[in-house]
Amino acid sequence: QRTSMRAPSSPVPVVLLGGFLGAGKTTFFNQMLRHTPLDTAVVENELGAQGLDVDMLDQRPQRIVEVLDGCACCTQRAALHDGLTGLAMPPRPELVLIEASGAADPLPIVRVLQADGLRDNLRIREIVTLVDAVHAPASARFAPWQRQVRFADRILPTKTDDHDAQPP
């Protein structure tokens, strides 16, 4: 049984997980879900119309919000707001994990969390950006990658054990 570590009236912490395409977000997301004792809700953002990453989760949280068919930072910002509004209503989770699409800009997602009706109930705790160590030099030329790295509270390198890998 999970026990709450948060006062009922305090905002639910939100961790935003970003990283450029192929950085290993879903793998890392699975690790986070396996090791948190908290009642966790998941927001999954997919560029496509089908939610593929949710099917890849080892631990299926009770509350999953899928934001499909575009980035939560721009074309699907209203869908993100609607999904988060539902999570801000009782019974609220103890933690919200947002897995942004690989092309997402984290700043507009944070701004959604600061909107009326959300800012008192949900609070960004941390922006974690995964950086593919093999492809970072090639990815660094893309604006979304640059913004993901610039706004990160924590940068975690991935694929660091792949010594023989060569970037394309």
Secondary structure, 3 states (H helix, E strand, C coil): CCCCCCCCCCCEEEEEEEECCCCCHHHHHHHHHHHCCCCEEEEEECCCCCCCHHHHCCCCCCEEEEECCCCCCCCCHHHHHHHHHHHCCCCCCCEEEEECCCCCCHHHHHHHHCCCCCCCCEEEEEEEEEEECCCHHHHCCCHHHHHHHHCCCEEEEECCCCCCCCCC
